Amino acid sequence: MMENKVVSFFTFGLFLLLAGAISKVFHWSQSNLLMGIGLVFELLAALLFAWKKVNNK
């Protein structure tokens, strides 16, 4: 169950980063917001992954 959440957060974060990068090329004003939210999702996925590794110790 926890692995599915990590993968979901990771892939959604990658999608937002990719969408932010594409929108940056087209000079969309919200591109930095998309990239920032994508980074938050990536950080959340990394924290969940680390939390799972620490609890399995």
NORFENLIN-V374305 format. One record per backbone hydrogen bond with DSSP energy under -0.5 kcal/mol. NH is the residue of the N-H (numbers start at 1). CO is the residue of the C=O. E is the energy in kcal/mol with one decimal. If there is no record, write none. Layout:
NH_CO_E + NH_CO_E
This chain:
5_1_-1.4 + 6_2_-2.1 + 7_3_-2.4 + 8_4_-2.4 + 9_5_-2.8 + 10_6_-2.4 + 11_7_-2.8 + 12_8_-2.4 + 13_9_-2.3 + 14_10_-2.3 + 15_11_-2.4 + 16_12_-2.3 + 17_13_-2.4 + 18_14_-2.6 + 19_15_-2.8 + 20_16_-2.6 + 21_17_-2.3 + 22_18_-2.4 + 23_19_-2.5 + 24_20_-1.6 + 25_21_-1.4 + 26_22_-1.3 + 27_24_-1.2 + 28_23_-2.7 + 31_28_-1.5 + 34_30_-2.0 + 35_31_-2.3 + 36_32_-2.2 + 37_33_-2.5 + 38_34_-2.2 + 39_35_-2.1 + 40_36_-1.8 + 41_37_-2.2 + 42_38_-2.1 + 43_39_-2.5 + 44_40_-2.5 + 45_41_-2.3 + 46_42_-2.2 + 47_43_-2.5 + 48_44_-2.5 + 49_45_-2.2 + 50_46_-2.5 + 51_47_-2.7 + 52_48_-2.1 + 53_49_-2.0 + 54_50_-2.4 + 55_51_-2.2 + 56_52_-1.4 + 57_54_-1.1
